[in-house]
């Protein structure tokens, strides 16, 4: 903690010194959020994913973001972002005997334009990562990789007023962080292993008045020794079992990758049509595949489609509608997975309570898996009848595209909650509905009080899939199965707090 404090003091001194030079400008921005989060019947059961423990109903969180730009001129700057990330009162570092906040760096990148040109720009360092999506205001971000940060080197070149090329490299996961220039790791071993997850991407935005089309592609190289099962993904309390192994590997390969290096690839396109304003239309289509040269049971490939429309011609609200479809598992586990592989999904329509979709507060969504499902949403966004008070009302329906047999086979091997999870991964016979009402009152221009209320119900949960022998809760009676418990009530979430932006 002392090291972090000294670092922050040095940073502030450097910032003050930098402002004394006319050639350097320092700008700061950020936000602080403090909220109480209440759950009832989380996971539709009140249990964790494996049914081994219950969940605390009330948690109080706070988070802080501070972004500092050191601007030398219009063509050169450095961004440093630090944060206190969704820390709970009484837990983590916010305990009575350890009240200090745990501060980490979430942005640290250099951005500059090639000398003599305004059209070529480089961004190198730890930065935000999002694959293209047609309507960020509706879909939030990509179902493959979105709303996250990572080390990357990106170059953007404006070929014309209507066409730009963006290419880059990112290292998403590294197993070599303890190695030194001697070639030894922390244990003194000299053997080099395939322990990284790298990705190369190309994005080609084409933009005209009233229309845009963005084709894109990604090639990923996955090393066998990377820690796929130990890297958690997602911020929902339902994501305690969600990791890179769930997202990238098939059920037949969840115990590990058998080859040294494995290739993944994704292609897609995002379309936005605004020429008919106030009617606006959006759509995305993408396909992904991986482990094609491995064992048959290890392969994973699938596709995803979304469509949306909104009407922005009303002063008091903006109606929105969205639809999506994703391929799901067939009847066999031995022939691999038919779901699209993903890295860090962050897709959800109109801030639906069911999905990770840009909610104001963390840990406030149900965590339904968009991969392996289809559905639709209806939303009334930006409802406002009183000055400084806005609302959003969203209804969403999701049904599985996975056959029950595939999910049951995986549960028999790994146990429910270790690869698939009831209510998050849906069979073709199961569906969920969710409703959320989000409210915001601007106390000041940069201070808002926010109240979000979400409700969800799971229908037709299948005992033959989820109540297999290895999936029974170990701490309760055998009659308290997953489906029995899910029939006892609905899932609710209420979050209330303050957001200050500066």
C-alpha positions, -999 to +999 in steps of 0.1 A: +000+000+000+029+023+008+043+018-027+009+027-042+007+058-021+042+069-031+033+063-067+002+085-065+021+113-047+048+111-074+021+112-101+005+143-086+038+160-083+046+151-119+012+165-129+018+197-111+053+201-126+040+193-160+014+221-159+043+246-155+055+238-190+035+255-218+041+225-241+023+200-218-014+202-207-028+179-180-065+171-180-083+149-155-118+133-156-135+104-138-164+092-118-173+079-084-202+055-076-215+042-043-245+019-042-264-008-022-272-040-040-300-063-028-306-098-043-334-123-037-333-158-050-301-152-070-295-179-097-332-186-092-322-208-062-304-185-038-274-208-042-241-204-060-236-221-093-225-254-078-252-254-051-226-255-023-234-222-005-260-195-002-257-159-012-256-127+009-287-107+000-273-072+006-239-058-004-227-022-004-201-014-031-181+016-043-159+023-073-137+051-084-121+060-118-095+087-124-083+093-159-054+117-165-043+129-200-008+143-204-011+162-237+021+175-254+003+187-285-026+177-308-006+147-320+009+133-288-006+124-254-004+097-227-034+084-208-031+070-172-063+056-156-064+043-120-093+028-102-108+014-071-129-014-087-163-024-072-151-029-037-175-041-010-179-026+024-166-050+050-148-071+024-117-070+002-097-040+014-127-022+028-127-040+062-125-024+096-088-035+101-078-028+066-097+002+053-073+012+026-086+010-010-069-014-034-059+008-063-048-005-097-041+008-132-067+000-158-055+024-186-019+033-195-013+040-232+006+063-255-013+078-284+003+098-312-001+107-349+026+100-374+046+132-380+033+152-409-001+135-411-034+137-393-047+104-408-024+078-392-026+074-354-010+049-331-023+037-297+001+016-277-003+003-242-029-009-218-062+003-233-099-003-238-108-033-260-141-035-279-149-053-312-173-034-334-210-035-327-237-017-348-255+001-320-235+006-288-264+026-273-287-004-276-264-035-276-237-021-253-207-040-268-195-072-285-207-107-275-171-118-283-149-092-268-161-060-253-160-035-224-126-047-211-090-036-211-058-052-223-023-046-236-025-038-273-008-020-302-032-004-326-027+017-358-056+036-374-053+051-409-080+072-426-078+063-462-105+087-472-134+107-457-155+075-459-130+047-453-106+039-425-085+009-416-077-002-380-053-030-373-038-042-341-023-069-318-033-077-282-020-101-257-050-111-237-034-137-214+002-144-206+018-172-186+053-156-189+049-128-165+074-141-140+102-147-165+132-125-166+157-118-193+177-148-181+150-171-195+142-186-161+107-185-146+100-179-109+107-216-101+140-216-119+127-235-149+141-228-184+115-247-205+094-223-225+057-233-228+028-222-250+011-202-223-002-171-240-035-160-256-028-135-284-051-119-310-046-100-342-075-079-355-085-058-386-115-034-387-125-016-419-152+011-411-171+024-441-192+055-433-216+077-454-243+100-444-271+079-430-253+046-435-223+027-421-209-008-426-180-022-406-165-055-416-140-070-392-119-101-385-099-115-356-073-143-355-065-157-320-036-180-311-042-199-279-014-217-261-020-250-244-006-240-210-026-208-206-047-206-174-081-208-190-099-224-161-085-200-135-092-166-152-127-154-142-149-135-167-178-112-160-189-090-130-223-105-122-225-125-090-238-153-111-204-155-130-186-173-102-180-202-125-176-183-158-140-183-171-121-185-203-125-223-205-163-220-205-161-193-232-135-207-255-135-245-251-161-272-258-174-293-230-152-321-243-121-300-239-129-281-207-102-300-189-075-285-211-061-280-245-041-309-259-021-292-286+007-266-281-008-238-302-044-236-314-060-211-338-093-193-332-108-170-358-139-147-360-154-126-388-183-103-388-200-071-399-219-043-383-245-022-402-263+010-391-289+028-412-299+062-400-310+078-433-346+074-424-342+094-392-361+094-368-364+057-377-330+040-372-320+004-379-290-017-368-277-052-373-247-075-367-237-109-379-206-128-368-191-163-369-163-178-348-144-211-348-116-227-329-096-259-323-103-270-358-070-290-360-075-307-327-096-336-315-132-337-328-146-333-293-125-302-288-138-282-317-161-252-312-178-231-338-210-211-341-226-179-352-246-150-338-271-124-353-287-094-339-312-067-352-325-036-337-347-005-344-355+026-326-376+057-331-360+090-319-388+114-329-405+117-296-395+142-269-407+121-239-393+087-248-373+065-273-390+032-282-365+004-290-369-032-302-342-058-306-339-095-317-310-120-316-302-156-325-272-177-316-264-212-326-266-238-298-253-273-289-266-303-309-274-337-293-238-349-292-209-338-270-183-360-288-185-339-320-175-307-303-195-276-296-218-257-320-217-225-299-196-195-310-165-192-289-161-159-270-135-142-249-151-116-228-188-110-238-205-077-229-237-078-251-272-069-239-302-051-254-314-018-239-297-024-205-318-055-200-316-070-165-309-104-181-275-094-196-243-075-191-255-044-209-240-012-195-259-011-162-250+019-141-239-003-112-219-035-113-232-069-101-268-060-110-277-083-139-289-118-141-261-131-163-281-150-190-258-164-217-265-148-250-245-176-267-267-206-272-300-186-270-324-166-290-348-139-280-361-103-282-365-072-262-389-042-260-378-010-244-390+025-236-358+044-232-352+080-220-387+084-206-390+119-191-420+138-179-403+157-151-371+178-155-340+160-144-359+127-139-356+099-165-367+062-167-360+032-188-385+002-189-373-029-207-389-064-212-367-092-225-374-128-235-347-155-240-350-192-249-322-217-254-310-232-286-291-260-269-305-295-269-311-309-234-290-340-241-258-320-247-262-300-215-270-331-194-240-350-208-217-321-198-233-320-163-228-357-158-191-353-164-184-320-147-214-313-125-239-285-130-224-251-124-188-261-134-194-257-172-231-250-178-253-233-152-291-236-148-308-203-158-277-189-175-274-217-201-308-226-215-321-257-233-345-255-262-373-263-237-363-236-212-369-198-214-366-168-191-383-134-191-369-103-174-382-069-167-363-039-154-371-004-145-341+020-143-345+055-128-322+084-126-326+118-109-300+145-115-294+162-082-268+183-098-256+184-133-228+159-124-244+141-095-272+116-100-293+094-077-300+060-095-326+033-086-326+001-107-352-027-102-349-060-120-371-091-120-367-125-138-385-158-139-371-191-153-397-214-170-396-252-177-363-259-159-355-295-167-348-319-138-332-344-162-306-319-171-298-301-139-306-327-111-280-353-123-261-370-094-230-348-096-252-317-096-271-321-063-262-296-036-237-312-012-249-292+019-287-298+016-311-327+015-313-346-017-349-333-022-337-297-025-326-301-061-318-272-084-352-273-102-371-278-069-355-247-055-360-227-086-398-233-084-399-216-050-396-180-063-384-155-088-351-136-090-351-100-079-325-073-078-327-037-064-298-013-066-297+022-053-268+046-052-251+078-063-230+085-093-207+116-095-189+125-127-163+151-131 
